[in-house]
Amino acid sequence: MIRLSPLASSSKGNVTVISAGGTHLLVDTGISAARIRKGLAECGLAVRDLSGVLFTHEHTDHTCGLGILSKKDELHIYCTRYLGQDLRGMAATSSRFTYIEPGSPLTIGAITVTPFTVSHDATDPVGYLFEYGGTKLGYITDTGRIMRGMDLLMKGVHGLYLESNYDEHMLHNSGRPMALIERIESNWGHLSNEQAGDFVRQIAHPGLQHIVLAHISQDCNTPEKAHSSMQQTLDELRIPTQLVCAPAAYRLPWIEITAN
């Protein structure tokens, strides 16, 4: 069984706890250190219980808590080599770094982690596949398109944490500068509700137990729109997948994913 609990997920901050077999991982540190500690406590954990902190990319909404969090507790940071050049300037000198390579699995405690390349305007951004005891969890956020091979890697996942960032109509009527709208819609931006649904159609199977919709824009989307769009997809596919939206500002309780 793999458990996950997003502590926050939006364009203003992203952190997720993933746990399996006594190994506890943090993905990103995009909220304050105080909020991270509080969220971990609600999970029954402390920073010292973490086997590693993994990063998807360097943008502030994924890293802003790193500096303070690493001052009190020694962190073991996992990231790509190029991303590490940015993170070393944020983290306390006591932090340990292990560099990862997209497409190369590694083992952290009881969990096998496979990073893979995503398409975003950042330094070497990645998503992750987490595996434990036959259970698979896909983690995809901050990508403007589905990369070649991503569907094959996500085939057979039992849980999926997936970006559903914007509603196209809301984005185009948001009053934002056209340059920003074009950046969000580009291949190096974010996935729309429709794109997220299209991807699920590619990888759907009866064993896909849970989907968590993530990184929902607070200005150009709503949880209700994102949920409705994906639920329509699931209804068309006729699979009994449980669907939830990761809250922007508070913790989502543990979701348990199994291979059964």
C-alpha positions in Angstrom: 0.0 0.0 0.0 1.1 3.5 -0.8 -0.4 6.5 1.0 -0.3 10.1 -0.1 -1.5 13.3 1.5 -1.1 16.6 -0.3 -0.4 19.4 2.3 -1.2 22.1 -0.3 -1.6 22.3 -4.1 -2.1 25.4 -6.2 -0.2 28.0 -8.1 0.8 29.5 -4.7 2.2 26.4 -3.1 2.7 22.7 -3.5 3.8 19.9 -1.0 2.8 16.3 -0.9 3.7 13.5 1.6 4.1 9.9 0.2 4.5 7.0 2.5 4.9 3.2 2.1 6.6 0.4 4.0 7.8 2.7 6.8 9.5 5.1 4.3 8.2 8.7 4.2 8.9 11.1 1.4 8.2 14.8 0.8 7.6 16.0 -2.7 8.5 19.8 -3.0 8.5 22.4 -0.3 6.3 25.2 -1.8 4.7 26.5 1.4 6.2 27.9 4.6 8.3 25.6 6.8 5.8 26.2 9.6 3.0 24.9 7.5 5.0 21.9 6.3 5.8 21.0 9.9 2.1 21.4 10.8 1.0 19.3 7.9 3.5 16.6 8.7 2.3 16.6 12.3 -1.3 16.0 11.1 0.1 13.0 9.2 1.7 11.7 12.4 5.1 12.6 11.2 8.0 15.0 11.8 10.7 16.3 9.5 13.2 13.9 11.1 11.0 11.0 9.9 11.5 11.8 6.2 13.8 9.6 4.2 14.0 12.2 1.5 12.7 15.4 0.0 12.2 15.2 -3.8 11.8 18.2 -6.1 10.0 18.6 -9.4 11.5 21.9 -10.3 12.8 25.2 -8.8 9.8 27.6 -9.1 8.9 29.3 -5.8 5.6 27.6 -5.4 7.5 24.3 -5.1 10.6 25.4 -3.1 9.9 28.5 -1.0 9.9 26.6 2.3 13.3 24.8 1.7 15.6 27.3 3.3 13.9 27.5 6.7 12.9 23.8 6.8 16.6 22.8 6.2 18.0 25.0 8.9 16.6 23.0 11.9 16.7 19.5 10.4 19.2 17.9 8.1 17.4 17.1 4.8 18.3 14.5 2.2 17.4 16.1 -1.1 16.8 14.3 -4.3 16.9 16.2 -7.5 18.4 16.4 -10.9 22.0 17.7 -11.2 21.0 20.9 -12.9 18.2 21.6 -10.5 20.6 21.0 -7.7 22.6 24.0 -8.7 19.6 26.1 -7.9 18.6 24.3 -4.7 22.1 24.4 -3.2 21.7 28.1 -3.0 18.4 27.8 -1.1 19.2 24.9 1.3 21.2 24.9 4.5 24.8 23.6 4.0 24.0 20.6 6.2 21.6 19.3 3.5 22.7 16.2 1.7 22.1 15.9 -2.1 21.6 12.9 -4.2 21.3 13.5 -7.9 18.7 11.6 -10.0 18.5 11.0 -13.7 15.2 10.9 -15.6 14.4 7.4 -16.6 16.7 5.8 -14.0 14.9 4.2 -11.1 16.4 4.5 -7.6 15.4 3.0 -4.2 14.7 5.3 -1.2 14.0 3.1 1.8 11.2 0.8 0.8 10.0 2.8 -2.2 11.3 2.6 -5.8 11.2 6.0 -7.5 11.5 6.6 -11.2 11.9 10.3 -12.2 10.8 11.2 -15.8 11.0 14.4 -17.9 8.1 16.8 -18.1 7.6 19.9 -20.2 7.7 23.1 -18.2 9.6 26.4 -18.3 12.0 25.4 -15.5 15.4 23.8 -15.0 15.2 20.1 -15.8 11.7 19.5 -14.4 10.5 16.0 -13.6 7.5 13.9 -12.5 7.7 10.7 -10.6 6.5 7.1 -10.5 6.5 5.6 -7.0 6.3 1.8 -6.6 6.0 -0.4 -3.5 4.9 -4.0 -3.2 3.3 -4.0 -6.7 1.4 -0.7 -6.1 2.1 2.2 -8.4 1.5 5.9 -8.0 2.1 8.4 -10.8 2.9 12.0 -9.9 2.6 14.6 -12.7 2.4 18.3 -12.2 3.6 21.4 -14.0 3.8 20.2 -17.6 2.5 21.8 -20.7 2.1 18.6 -22.6 2.2 14.9 -22.2 5.7 13.8 -23.2 6.5 10.9 -25.4 6.6 7.7 -23.3 4.8 9.2 -20.4 1.7 7.2 -21.2 3.7 3.9 -21.2 5.3 4.7 -17.9 1.9 5.5 -16.3 0.2 2.4 -17.7 -1.1 0.3 -14.9 -0.8 2.9 -12.1 -3.2 2.4 -9.2 -3.2 6.0 -8.2 -2.5 9.2 -10.2 -1.7 12.7 -8.9 -2.3 14.8 -12.0 -2.3 18.5 -12.8 -5.6 20.0 -13.9 -4.5 23.6 -13.9 -6.9 25.7 -15.9 -10.3 25.9 -17.6 -9.8 27.3 -21.1 -12.8 29.7 -21.0 -11.8 31.1 -17.6 -8.2 31.5 -18.6 -9.1 33.5 -21.7 -11.6 35.7 -19.7 -9.2 36.2 -16.8 -8.0 39.6 -17.8 -4.4 38.3 -17.7 -1.9 39.6 -20.2 -2.0 37.7 -23.4 1.7 36.8 -23.0 0.9 35.0 -19.7 -2.1 33.3 -21.2 0.1 32.0 -24.1 2.7 30.9 -21.6 0.2 28.9 -19.6 -1.3 27.2 -22.7 2.1 26.5 -24.3 3.9 23.2 -24.3 6.1 24.5 -21.5 3.1 25.7 -19.3 0.4 23.7 -17.6 -2.3 21.1 -18.4 -5.9 22.2 -18.8 -8.9 20.3 -17.5 -9.4 18.9 -21.0 -5.8 17.8 -21.5 -5.8 16.1 -18.1 -8.9 14.1 -19.2 -7.3 13.2 -22.5 -4.3 11.8 -20.7 -6.5 9.7 -18.4 -8.2 8.2 -21.5 -4.8 7.0 -22.6 -3.9 5.2 -19.5 -7.3 4.3 -17.9 -7.8 0.7 -16.7 -10.1 -0.9 -14.1 -7.4 -0.9 -11.5 -6.9 2.9 -11.5 -8.3 3.4 -8.0 -7.7 7.0 -7.2 -7.0 10.3 -9.1 -6.1 13.4 -7.2 -6.4 16.5 -9.4 -3.7 19.0 -8.5 -2.3 22.5 -9.1 -5.8 23.9 -9.7 -5.5 27.6 -10.6 -7.4 29.8 -8.1 -7.9 32.4 -10.8 -8.5 30.4 -14.0 -10.2 27.3 -12.7 -12.3 26.0 -9.8 -12.2 22.6 -8.0 -15.8 22.1 -9.2 -15.0 22.6 -12.9 -11.9 20.4 -12.7 -13.8 17.7 -10.9 -16.8 17.8 -13.2 -14.6 17.7 -16.3 -12.6 14.6 -15.1 -15.7 12.9 -13.7 -17.3 13.1 -17.1 -14.2 11.4 -18.5 -14.4 8.6 -15.9 -18.1 8.1 -16.6 -17.4 7.7 -20.3 -14.7 5.2 -19.5 -17.0 3.4 -17.0 -14.3 2.8 -14.5 -14.9 3.1 -10.7 -12.0 5.5 -10.0 -12.3 7.6 -6.8 -11.8 11.3 -7.7 -10.8 14.2 -5.4 -9.2 17.6 -5.8 -6.2 18.5 -3.8 -7.0 21.6 -1.7 -5.1 24.8 -2.2 -4.6 25.8 1.4 -5.0 22.8 3.7 -4.1 19.1 4.0 -6.0 16.4 2.2 -6.2 13.4 4.6 -4.4 10.2 3.7 -5.4 8.4 0.5 -4.6 4.7 0.5 -3.7 3.0 -2.7 -3.3 -0.7 -3.2 -2.6 -3.1 -6.0 -5.7 -5.2 -5.3 
